[in-house]
Amino acid sequence: MEKEYKQESKRDSLFRNREKRADDMLSLHYSELIAKGKTNKLYNFEYFLNRAYAFNRDGGKCRVCTDPIWSPEDIHIHHIRPYLPMDEVNRVQNLATVHRKCHQAIHKKKIKDFREKLKGSC
């Protein structure tokens, strides 16, 4: 039996297939930097692998504004508690998917309650 053809926008298709596309959405740039030892100690191989899990867990949406993240260049993965020991800091529960601009706002302390809100969800 043939499947009925249904026209859908590229955006709808991306959202429907988001889980399959998480690795495609996330840049391989970090893996190159990690391999060359040119990253901060937080950005190790565990971080690189767990980004996709955090992205999928968050449904491809920013944890600050809750809007979907459509552009690979706009995906940032934030460390909720960056001062945890190395064996805990890159666990999925300590990572949050955010837009680039929301991530900048977090670090500029424009979103005051964000860290506390996320700490409660870990």
N, C-alpha and C positions, 0 to 999 in steps of 0.2 A: 504494500500500500504506500502510495506516495504521500509525502508530507506537503501540506498546503503551503503555498507561497504566501508570505506575509511581508509586505514592504515595511522596513523600519529604518529609522535614521541611523547614521553611523554612531551617534551619541548613545542611542538606545541599545545598539548592538554592543558597544564597548561596556556599558553598564551591565548588561545581561551576562557578558562573558568576563566580567571584572576579575573573578577569582582565577580564571585561566590565564589572564593577562598580567597579573601582578608582577611577575618577574620581567615581562617585557616592558612594563611601565617604569620600572626602577632602573636607573642608569647603571651600566657596567663600569662606569668611570671609577667608582669607589674600589671595585675589585682590583683594578690596575694599580691604584695608589696603595692599597693594602699590600699587594704583592711586592711592591717596591719599597715598602716600609716608610712611606711618606705621609702617614696620617697620624693624627692625635691618637693616643693609646685607646680612647673610647671607641674608635672606628676600626675595629678588628674584624676578623673573619666571622665571628659569631654575630656581630652587628649586621654585617653584610647579608648573612643568611636570614636573620630574624626580621629584617625590614619587610619582606614580602608577607610574612605571617602577621605582622602588626597591621599592614595595609589591608589584608583580607579580613582580619578581625574587625577592623574599623569600617568595613564595608566600602572602602574607597572614599570615605568622607573625612573631612577635617574635624578633629575633636574639639576645635575652638569654635568655629562658626557653623559646623555641621553641614556645610555645602559639599557636594561631590567634587572630587579633584579629577579633572579631565586631562590635564596636561602633564606629561612626565617631568617636565622642567619645574613644575609647581609642587611636586611631591617632596616634602621634607619629613624626616622621621626624628622626632624630638625625644631626648632622654628626660623622663619625668624627674628622676632623682639621679643626677649625673655624678654624685659623690659616693654612690654605693661601691662596695668592693668589686673588683674586676670580674669575679665569678657571678655577680648578680646584675651588674649595670646594663648588660645587653640582652637580658631576658625579655621575651615578648611583652610581659606585663609591665615592664618599665619603659616601653617604647610607645609613642603616640604619633599617629599620622596627622600632619598639619599642612596647610598651605604655606608657601614660602613667606608671604606677607604676615600671616598669623605667627609663624615661627619667629620672624624678626620682632614682632610686637611682644612676644613672650620674653625674649632676651633683652628688649629695651624696657622691660617692666611696665609696658602699657596695659598688659592684661594681668592685673594684680592677683586675682584669685585663681588663675588658671593652674598654677603648680599645686596649690592646696586642693583644688577640686580633683585633679588627676591623682594625687597621692591617695585620696580616699577610694579610688577605683582599683588600686593595685592589690 
